[in-house]
Amino acid sequence: MKLIQLLLLLFLSTQLFSQAVTVELVESDGNWTLLRGGDPYYIKGAGGSDFLDRLADYGGNSVRTWGTDENTLTLLDSAHSLGLTVCMGLWVGHQQHGFDYNNESAVTEQLEGFRKWVEEYKDHRAVLLWAIGNEVELGVSYSSLNLKVWDAINDISEMIHQVDGKHPTLTVTAGLSSTKLSDIMQRAPDLDMLGVNCYGCIGGVENTIDQGVWNKPYLITEWGPNGQWESPSTSWGATLELTSTQKAALYFDRYENEILPDTDKLVGSYVFLWGNKFEETPTWYGLFFDGYETEAVDVMTYHWSGVYPANRAPKITSVTLNGQAVNQNVVIKSEEDNRIILEVEDEDVNSLTFEYLIQPESGDEGAISDETHVLPYIPGLFTQTNATEGIFSTPDNLNEYRLFYFVRDNDGNIALGNFPFQVKLDPLVSDDPTIIFADRDAYIRDGAFEAEDHGVTDFERLLTRLSDNKDQGFIRETYVGFDLSSVNEAMETATVELYGGGTEGVKTVIYGIGDLPWRENTISWNTRYEDDELVPLDTIEISAELKYHQWNVRHYVFNRLASGDDFLSFVFRNITVDPKITTWASRETRPNPPRIVFDFNGGDLVLGIPPSSQRDLRIYPNPSSEVINIRTQHSIEKYEITSLEGKVIQSGLYMNDTIDIISLGTGIYILKLYGRDTLLQNRFYRK
């Protein structure tokens, strides 16, 4: 039986490759028609290889690919079994990716590689067209494009006509200009037709074709909503994406008014994208999301088959965030009770479910996993979701976010959209002038998690742990930063305090890293500060009790502030190996954020130096361990280095702009420069 089945499959496969369907383009009185097997074949296509059965069921007849390889046969067989054809993509090298069209051997090697695929698939009954290259001109200014790329495409077209001869060729451009069209006409005359990818510019393609005197047919090979490069943005640069309902209206209008009316040279189109992908956002281009169909699928079903599906997707008629529309540059200032409100219609009266997710506006970090199809988001923000209303709290550890909303029915349909917003909460300020709360905080993790920014993805806690499983993802370190620009008094004590504990007997060290820059959404194990950049300050033993634990940092804070630094950061590391994690409250878990607590004595922080003198004398690097460099516009004759109490430690004639300080001990000093009528002074720190 198995042998019979194998022979049957072999027979069917042989049949597919032995009965290629001839495809040709014919012209009559200026009107072009694509014929397949002698019959008119208007392309009602989609880009992508997902959900082919639905494409066929909904009236589509063709799919487009962007490349060809050994996996293409599976697609061809599946398409044929469903009555679909395939526009076969050949991925031609891009100049922006380093392909050199002056390299004749590379160009020849590319052509011969394509010859292999043409020979292998040319007789498959599902093959419709050969699309040679996709947007090869993209990524460089057209004036910088090596026009030999069009020569190479022409050579590939000639090869296909020699090897195949039954399927037309085209190349695919990113939009269309008269200059580009003219170059293709001159350098690639062997092409049978032209493919154009166009979104917001779709309305101008026919006019460019006519004005360019293109006397061959063409295809719209990608089209859909406006691209992110064509869309408006918020005042902070976040692109505004249309809702699925607004996109559906665009799909309808563009098919009805831009594609169907051109009956002279346009022989069909491929809508983009019959599936789901991440580009700009996880929802921008896909007609599907996680297998659910958006309203745009309903629109294409209507245009391909003449009728809408029996059950249609929900519609989003209105969206507001805290009473504002998406184009109003929404800035949130409230930590709690922020509200997104949807107005939704569903003519099928289905039972609807609502989902709300918030993620940081952080580029590819918002991508959906190809394996799990999960949209990453910040957990724990929504305190209530009541169908069309979502109530959420907003952390202040990032400035920009995007809120996604999804409305699903019980029949596989979905409405969706997103709402970019900024967060500018009131600062976390203590009512007690002796307490300053953290300006930022984060923890980092080693091993497989070394690139993750947990200050964003796990912002509600801080963690420290030391494990003997090195580089396995079991070690955590905590970073905390403080803005101390308001501190101008002498201090008796200064303690950094974290709320938490629970790992009795574990010892934790605090290190200072001065004013070195870091951000919650960039600090990770890969960007951590190494030992030679840290100053050990204090070690304490953790209590089993959850409370504020205190580390003495008085001397370090005094010296740093006295040397002119006003943003100080600290790193916490466990030095006791223990399988348990020490958990600390982050600043987002108010009211127990990381803090510095001072006991001031009422005196000046350090000897006062006039601001004008500081501005006229720059010392760098500061701090320094060997030499300091001087920058001033004044004529200087001699210098002095004094202690904070005014005692002269070092002096001499001012010979050049560099002073050796290697003999000084660690601490704060004052440099004084004397000219004929000038006294300049400023502080520096000898580390």
C-alpha positions in Angstrom: 0.0 0.0 0.0 2.8 2.4 0.9 4.5 1.7 -2.4 1.3 2.5 -4.3 0.8 5.8 -2.4 4.4 6.7 -3.1 4.0 6.0 -6.8 0.7 8.0 -6.8 2.5 11.0 -5.3 5.3 10.7 -7.8 2.8 10.5 -10.6 0.9 13.6 -9.4 4.2 15.6 -9.0 5.3 14.5 -12.5 2.0 15.7 -13.8 2.5 19.1 -12.2 5.9 19.5 -13.9 5.0 18.1 -17.2 2.0 20.3 -18.1 3.2 23.8 -17.7 0.4 26.3 -18.4 1.5 28.9 -21.0 1.1 32.5 -19.8 1.2 35.4 -22.3 0.4 39.0 -22.7 -1.6 40.2 -25.6 -2.4 43.7 -26.8 -5.5 44.9 -28.7 -6.0 48.6 -29.5 -3.8 49.7 -26.6 -5.5 47.3 -24.1 -3.4 44.6 -22.5 -4.7 41.2 -21.3 -2.9 38.5 -19.4 -3.8 35.1 -20.8 -3.2 31.8 -18.9 -3.8 28.7 -20.9 -5.4 30.9 -23.6 -8.0 32.4 -21.2 -8.1 35.9 -19.8 -6.5 35.9 -16.3 -6.9 39.1 -14.2 -4.7 38.8 -11.2 -6.6 39.1 -7.9 -3.6 38.4 -5.7 -2.0 38.7 -2.3 1.5 38.9 -1.1 2.5 36.2 1.3 2.2 32.4 1.7 -0.1 32.2 4.7 -3.8 31.2 4.7 -3.8 30.1 1.1 -7.0 28.2 1.6 -8.8 31.3 2.7 -7.4 33.3 -0.2 -8.9 30.7 -2.6 -12.2 30.6 -0.7 -12.5 34.4 -0.8 -12.0 34.7 -4.5 -8.3 35.4 -4.8 -6.4 33.6 -7.5 -2.7 34.2 -7.1 0.1 34.8 -4.5 3.3 36.6 -4.8 6.7 35.6 -3.3 9.9 37.6 -3.0 12.4 34.8 -3.3 12.8 31.3 -4.6 14.6 28.4 -3.0 14.3 24.7 -2.3 11.2 25.3 -0.1 9.2 26.9 -3.0 8.0 23.5 -4.3 5.8 23.1 -1.2 4.2 26.5 -1.9 3.7 25.7 -5.6 2.1 22.4 -4.8 -0.2 23.9 -2.2 -1.2 26.8 -4.4 -2.0 24.4 -7.3 -4.1 22.2 -5.2 -6.2 25.3 -4.3 -6.4 26.6 -7.8 -4.0 29.4 -7.2 -1.0 30.6 -9.2 2.3 32.0 -8.0 4.3 35.1 -9.0 7.8 33.7 -8.5 10.1 36.1 -6.9 13.9 36.1 -7.6 15.7 38.1 -4.9 18.2 40.3 -6.8 21.1 41.7 -4.7 20.7 45.3 -3.4 23.3 47.9 -3.6 22.4 49.1 -0.1 23.2 45.6 1.2 26.6 45.6 -0.5 26.0 43.9 -3.8 28.5 45.4 -6.4 27.1 45.5 -9.9 30.6 46.4 -11.2 31.7 43.0 -10.0 31.1 40.9 -13.2 31.8 37.6 -11.6 29.2 38.3 -8.8 26.7 39.4 -11.3 27.2 36.2 -13.4 27.1 34.0 -10.3 23.8 35.6 -9.3 22.3 35.0 -12.8 23.5 31.3 -12.8 21.9 30.8 -9.4 18.6 32.0 -10.7 19.0 29.7 -13.8 18.9 26.7 -11.5 15.5 27.7 -10.0 14.0 28.6 -13.3 15.0 25.2 -14.8 13.6 23.4 -11.7 10.2 25.2 -11.5 9.4 26.4 -15.0 7.1 23.5 -15.8 5.1 23.6 -12.6 1.5 24.3 -13.4 1.2 26.9 -10.6 3.9 29.2 -12.0 2.5 32.4 -13.4 5.2 35.0 -13.7 8.9 35.6 -12.8 9.4 38.8 -10.7 13.1 39.6 -11.1 14.1 41.7 -8.0 12.2 43.7 -5.5 12.9 47.3 -4.9 16.6 47.0 -5.9 16.9 50.8 -5.9 15.8 51.2 -2.3 18.2 52.3 0.4 20.3 54.7 -1.8 19.5 57.9 -3.5 18.5 57.2 -7.0 21.2 59.5 -8.3 23.7 57.2 -6.5 22.2 54.0 -7.9 24.5 51.9 -10.1 22.3 51.6 -13.1 24.0 48.4 -14.1 21.5 46.7 -11.9 18.9 47.2 -14.6 21.3 45.7 -17.1 21.7 42.7 -14.8 17.9 42.4 -14.6 17.6 42.5 -18.3 20.2 39.7 -18.6 18.2 37.6 -16.1 15.0 38.2 -18.1 16.8 37.0 -21.3 18.0 33.9 -19.5 14.4 33.1 -18.4 13.0 33.6 -21.8 15.6 31.2 -23.2 15.1 28.5 -20.4 11.4 28.9 -19.9 9.6 30.8 -22.6 6.1 30.2 -21.2 6.0 32.7 -18.4 6.4 36.5 -18.6 9.1 38.5 -16.7 8.9 41.7 -14.7 10.9 43.6 -12.2 9.4 45.3 -9.1 10.1 48.9 -8.1 9.5 50.9 -5.0 7.1 53.5 -6.3 7.7 55.0 -9.7 9.2 58.1 -11.2 9.6 59.1 -14.8 13.4 58.9 -14.5 13.3 55.4 -13.1 10.8 54.3 -15.7 13.0 55.7 -18.5 16.1 53.9 -17.2 14.2 50.6 -17.1 12.9 51.1 -20.6 16.4 51.7 -21.9 18.4 49.2 -20.0 15.9 46.3 -19.5 13.9 46.2 -22.7 13.6 42.4 -22.5 11.1 42.6 -19.6 7.5 41.8 -20.5 5.9 44.0 -17.9 6.6 46.2 -14.8 5.6 45.7 -11.2 5.2 48.6 -8.9 5.0 48.6 -5.0 3.0 51.6 -4.0 1.0 52.7 -0.9 0.2 56.3 -0.5 1.5 57.0 -4.0 -0.8 54.5 -5.7 -2.9 57.3 -7.2 0.0 58.6 -9.3 1.2 55.3 -10.9 -1.1 55.3 -13.9 -0.3 58.8 -14.8 3.5 58.2 -14.5 3.1 55.1 -16.7 1.2 57.1 -19.4 3.5 60.1 -19.3 6.6 57.8 -19.5 5.2 56.2 -22.7 5.5 52.8 -21.2 4.0 50.6 -24.0 3.8 47.4 -22.0 1.4 46.2 -19.2 2.1 46.5 -15.5 1.1 45.1 -12.1 0.6 46.7 -8.7 2.7 44.2 -6.8 2.3 45.6 -3.3 -0.4 48.0 -2.1 -2.3 48.7 1.1 -2.5 51.5 3.7 0.0 54.3 3.7 3.5 53.3 4.8 5.0 54.6 8.0 7.2 56.9 5.9 4.0 58.5 4.5 2.1 58.8 7.7 1.8 61.6 10.2 3.6 61.5 13.6 3.2 62.8 17.1 5.3 65.8 18.2 7.8 63.4 19.6 8.1 61.4 16.3 5.8 58.3 17.0 4.1 57.4 13.8 0.3 57.3 13.8 -1.2 54.0 12.6 -4.8 53.8 11.3 -7.3 51.5 13.0 -8.2 48.3 11.1 -11.5 50.0 10.2 -9.7 53.0 8.7 -7.4 50.8 6.8 -10.3 48.8 5.4 -11.8 52.0 4.1 -8.5 52.7 2.3 -8.3 49.2 0.9 -11.8 49.6 -0.5 -11.2 53.0 -1.9 -7.8 52.2 -3.5 -9.1 49.0 -5.2 -12.3 50.6 -6.3 -10.8 53.9 -7.6 -7.1 53.3 -8.4 -6.8 49.6 -9.5 -10.1 48.6 -11.1 -10.5 51.7 -13.4 -7.2 51.2 -15.2 -8.3 48.7 -17.8 -5.7 49.6 -20.4 -2.3 48.4 -19.1 -3.0 47.2 -15.5 -3.5 43.4 -15.4 -4.0 43.0 -11.7 -2.5 43.5 -8.3 -1.2 41.8 -5.1 -2.5 43.2 -1.9 -0.1 43.4 1.0 0.1 41.5 3.3 -1.8 38.3 3.4 -0.5 37.4 6.8 1.1 39.2 9.8 4.5 40.7 10.2 6.3 43.3 12.2 7.3 46.5 10.4 7.1 49.7 12.3 4.5 48.1 14.5 3.3 44.5 14.9 -0.1 45.4 13.2 0.7 47.9 10.4 0.6 45.9 7.2 -1.0 42.5 8.0 -4.6 41.8 7.0 -4.5 39.2 9.7 -3.4 39.1 13.4 -2.6 35.9 15.1 -4.9 34.1 12.6 -7.8 36.4 13.1 -9.1 38.3 10.0 -9.3 42.1 10.0 -12.0 44.1 8.2 -9.6 44.5 5.2 -10.1 40.7 4.5 -13.8 41.4 4.2 -13.1 44.2 1.7 -10.9 42.1 -0.5 -13.4 39.2 -0.3 -16.1 41.6 -1.6 -13.9 42.9 -4.5 -12.6 39.4 -5.5 -15.9 37.5 -5.2 -18.6 40.1 -5.4 -20.1 39.4 -2.0 -19.0 40.1 1.6 -18.4 37.1 3.9 -21.4 35.9 6.0 -19.8 37.0 9.2 -17.8 40.3 9.1 -15.2 41.8 11.4 -16.1 44.3 14.1 -15.6 48.0 13.3 -13.9 50.6 15.5 -15.7 53.9 15.2 -14.0 55.9 17.9 -11.0 55.8 20.2 -10.0 58.2 22.9 -7.3 58.2 25.6 -8.1 60.4 28.5 -10.7 62.1 26.3 -8.3 62.9 23.5 -7.9 61.5 20.0 -4.8 59.8 18.7 -3.7 62.8 16.7 -3.7 65.2 19.7 -0.2 64.3 21.0 -1.5 62.7 24.1 0.7 63.3 27.2 -0.3 61.4 30.4 0.4 63.1 33.7 -1.6 60.9 36.0 -0.2 57.7 37.5 -3.6 56.0 37.9 -7.0 55.9 36.4 -6.0 56.6 32.8 -8.8 55.5 30.4 -8.9 54.3 26.9 -12.5 54.2 25.5 -13.5 52.4 22.3 -16.7 52.7 20.3 -17.3 49.4 18.4 -19.9 48.2 16.0 -20.6 44.6 15.0 -23.5 44.0 12.7 -23.4 40.3 13.3 -24.1 40.8 17.0 -21.3 38.5 18.0 -20.0 38.0 21.5 -16.9 40.3 21.6 -13.8 40.0 23.8 -11.5 43.0 24.4 -7.7 43.0 25.1 -5.5 45.9 25.9 -1.7 45.9 26.0 1.0 48.5 26.5 4.6 48.3 25.3 7.4 50.8 25.3 8.0 52.6 22.0 11.2 50.8 21.4 11.5 49.7 17.8 12.0 46.0 17.1 11.5 45.1 20.8 7.8 45.2 19.9 8.1 42.4 17.4 5.9 39.4 17.6 7.7 36.2 18.1 7.7 34.1 14.9 7.4 31.0 17.0 4.9 32.0 19.6 3.1 34.9 17.9 3.0 36.6 21.2 3.0 40.4 21.4 5.4 41.4 24.2 4.0 44.0 26.6 4.5 45.5 30.1 2.5 43.4 32.6 0.4 44.6 35.4 -0.6 48.1 34.2 -4.3 47.6 33.6 -6.3 47.7 36.8 -9.6 47.2 35.0 -10.9 46.2 31.6 -14.6 46.5 31.1 -15.3 45.7 27.4 -14.9 49.0 25.6 -13.1 50.7 28.5 -9.6 50.0 29.8 -8.3 51.7 33.0 -4.5 51.6 33.6 -1.7 52.9 35.7 1.4 54.3 33.9 5.0 53.8 35.0 7.3 56.7 34.6 10.5 54.8 33.7 10.1 55.5 30.0 8.9 58.5 28.2 7.1 57.0 25.3 4.6 54.1 25.0 2.1 52.6 22.6 -1.2 51.1 23.7 -2.6 48.3 21.5 -6.3 47.3 21.6 -7.9 44.2 20.1 -11.6 43.4 19.7 -12.2 39.7 18.7 -15.5 38.1 17.8 -16.3 34.4 18.2 -16.0 33.7 14.5 -12.3 34.4 13.8 -12.5 38.2 13.2 -10.7 41.0 14.8 -10.6 44.8 15.0 -7.5 46.5 16.2 -5.4 49.6 16.5 -2.9 51.4 18.7 -2.4 54.7 20.5 1.0 56.2 21.0 1.3 58.4 24.1 4.0 60.1 26.3 4.3 59.9 30.0 5.3 63.0 32.0 4.3 62.3 35.5 5.0 64.7 38.3 8.4 63.9 39.7 8.7 61.5 42.6 9.5 64.1 45.2 9.7 63.6 49.0 7.9 66.0 51.3 10.9 65.7 53.6 13.8 67.8 52.5 16.3 65.3 54.0 15.0 62.6 51.7 15.6 62.4 47.9 14.0 59.6 45.9 15.6 57.8 43.0 15.5 59.4 39.6 15.9 56.0 37.9 16.4 52.3 38.8 16.9 49.0 37.1 18.3 45.6 37.6 20.4 43.5 35.2 20.9 39.8 34.6 23.7 37.6 33.2 23.7 34.6 30.8 21.0 34.3 28.3 19.4 37.5 29.6 22.5 39.6 29.2 21.0 41.9 26.5 17.6 42.5 28.2 16.7 45.9 29.8 14.8 44.8 32.9 14.3 48.4 33.9 11.7 48.4 31.2 10.4 44.8 31.1 10.3 44.2 34.9 10.1 47.7 36.3 8.1 46.9 39.5 11.1 45.4 41.4 14.8 45.4 41.8 16.8 42.2 42.3 20.3 41.2 43.5 21.7 37.7 43.7 25.1 36.0 43.5 25.1 32.4 42.2 27.9 30.0 41.8 26.4 29.1 38.4 28.4 31.6 36.5 27.0 33.0 33.2 23.8 31.0 33.5 21.4 33.9 34.1 21.3 33.5 37.9 23.2 36.7 38.8 21.4 40.0 39.3 22.7 43.5 40.1 20.7 46.6 40.9 21.4 50.1 39.6 19.9 53.2 41.2 20.5 56.9 40.2 19.8 60.1 42.1 19.6 63.8 41.1 21.3 65.6 43.9 21.4 69.1 42.4 19.3 70.4 45.3 21.8 69.4 47.9 23.9 72.4 49.0 24.4 71.9 52.7 27.1 70.1 54.6 26.0 66.7 55.8 26.6 64.7 58.9 25.3 61.5 57.4 24.1 60.2 54.0 22.7 56.8 53.5 21.3 55.1 50.4 18.3 53.0 51.3 16.4 50.2 49.6 13.2 48.7 50.8 13.1 44.9 50.8 15.2 42.0 52.0 14.2 38.5 52.9 17.5 36.8 52.4 18.8 36.8 55.9 22.6 36.7 56.2 23.3 37.6 52.6 25.9 40.4 52.3 25.3 43.2 49.8 27.9 45.8 48.7 27.0 49.3 47.4 29.4 50.8 44.8 29.5 54.3 43.5 29.7 55.1 39.7 29.6 58.9 39.9 27.8 60.7 37.2 28.5 58.1 34.5 25.4 58.0 32.2 22.9 55.1 31.9 19.2 54.8 31.2 16.6 52.3 32.3 15.9 51.2 28.8 19.6 50.7 27.9 21.4 49.3 30.9 21.9 45.5 30.7 24.5 43.0 31.6 26.2 43.8 28.3 26.5 47.5 29.2 27.2 47.1 32.9 30.0 49.0 34.6 33.1 46.9 35.3 35.0 46.8 38.6 37.6 49.4 37.6 34.7 51.9 37.1 33.2 51.3 40.6 34.1 52.5 44.0 33.1 50.1 46.9 31.4 52.2 49.6 29.7 50.0 52.2 28.7 46.4 52.9 25.7 45.3 55.0 24.1 42.0 56.0 20.5 41.7 54.8 17.7 41.1 57.3 14.9 38.6 57.0 12.5 41.5 57.7 11.2 43.6 54.8 12.3 47.1 55.6 14.6 49.9 54.4 18.2 48.7 54.5 20.8 51.4 54.8 24.3 51.8 53.3 26.6 54.6 54.5 27.7 56.8 51.5 28.4 60.1 53.2 32.1 60.5 52.3 31.6 59.5 48.7 28.5 61.7 48.2 30.3 64.7 49.8 33.3 64.4 47.6 31.3 63.9 44.4 29.0 66.9 45.1 32.0 69.0 46.1 33.7 68.3 42.8 30.7 69.5 40.9 28.8 66.2 40.1 25.1 66.3 40.9 23.8 63.1 39.4 25.1 60.1 41.3 24.5 56.4 40.6 25.1 53.3 42.7 25.4 49.6 42.0 24.3 46.9 44.5 25.9 43.4 44.3 25.4 40.5 46.6 28.8 39.0 47.7 27.3 36.0 49.4 26.5 33.0 47.2 22.9 32.1 47.8 20.2 30.5 45.6 17.6 33.0 46.9 17.0 36.4 45.2 17.0 39.5 47.3 14.1 41.6 46.1 13.9 45.4 46.5 11.1 47.8 45.8 11.5 50.0 42.7 10.5 53.6 42.4 7.5 52.5 40.4 6.1 50.7 43.4 5.6 53.9 45.4 5.5 54.6 48.4 8.7 52.7 49.2 11.1 53.8 46.4 14.9 53.8 46.7 16.1 56.9 48.5 19.0 58.8 49.9 18.5 60.1 53.5 20.6 63.0 54.8 21.3 64.5 58.1 22.4 68.1 57.4 24.4 70.3 59.9 23.4 73.6 58.4 26.8 74.6 57.1 28.0 75.2 53.5 28.6 72.1 51.4 32.1 73.4 50.5 34.0 76.7 50.2 32.0 79.0 47.9 33.4 79.8 44.5 31.8 82.5 42.3 30.0 81.1 39.3 31.8 83.5 37.0 35.2 82.0 38.1 34.0 78.5 37.5 32.8 79.4 34.0 36.1 81.0 33.1 38.2 78.0 34.2 37.5 74.5 33.0 39.3 71.5 34.4 39.3 68.2 32.6 39.3 65.3 33.1 37.5 65.7 36.4 38.0 63.5 38.3 41.6 62.6 37.4 44.4 60.5 38.9 47.5 61.8 37.1 47.1 65.2 35.3 44.5 67.8 34.9 44.1 69.9 31.7 43.3 73.6 31.9 41.1 75.6 29.5 40.8 79.4 30.0 40.9 82.5 27.9 42.9 84.5 30.5 46.6 85.1 30.7 47.9 83.2 33.7 51.3 83.5 35.5 51.1 81.0 38.4 48.9 78.4 40.0 48.1 77.0 43.5 46.3 73.9 44.6 44.8 74.2 48.0 42.7 72.0 50.3 39.1 72.9 51.0 40.3 74.6 54.1 42.6 76.8 52.1 46.0 75.2 52.8 48.4 75.4 49.9 49.3 71.8 48.8 51.1 72.5 45.5 52.1 75.7 43.6 54.3 76.9 40.8 54.7 78.9 37.6 52.0 78.3 35.0 54.0 76.9 32.2 51.4 75.2 30.0 47.8 74.0 30.1 48.6 70.7 32.0 49.3 70.3 35.7 50.7 67.0 37.3 48.6 66.0 40.3 50.0 62.5 40.8 51.5 63.4 44.2 48.1 64.4 45.6 46.0 62.1 47.8 42.5 61.2 47.0 40.0 64.0 47.7 38.6 67.4 46.7 41.0 70.3 45.9 40.7 73.8 44.7 42.8 75.0 41.7 43.6 78.8 41.7 45.1 80.5 38.7 46.7 84.0 39.1 47.2 86.5 36.3 48.1 90.2 36.4 44.6 91.3 37.4 43.0 87.9 37.5 42.1 85.2 40.0 40.3 82.1 38.7 39.4 79.1 40.8 37.4 75.9 40.5 37.2 72.5 42.2 38.5 69.1 41.0 38.6 65.6 42.4 41.8 63.5 42.6 40.6 59.9 42.4 
